[in-house]
Amino acid sequence: MREVTGAASTRIYRCPGCDQEIRLGTPHVVVWPAYDEEAGGVDERRHWHSACWAARERRGVKVHRSKNAPRYG
């Protein structure tokens, strides 16, 4: 996991926790599977609102991926 400042945010992403956009300039977190030690798997990274990431245990994921997709958390 890595925290991204609002200034470092250069794209609009969709949060898998709430299915809403993470707008430019919004601080958020980037997470990737633990097995991807080098964080080189760009396709494996997910951008979450900080509050959604903190509440992921009780809210769950709203974006449904295939059964083989990695689960974050």
Secondary structure, DSSP 8 states (H G I E B T S, - for coil): -EEE-TTT--S-EE-TTT--EE-TT--EEEE--TT-TT---GGG-EEEEHHHHHTHHHH--SS---TTS----
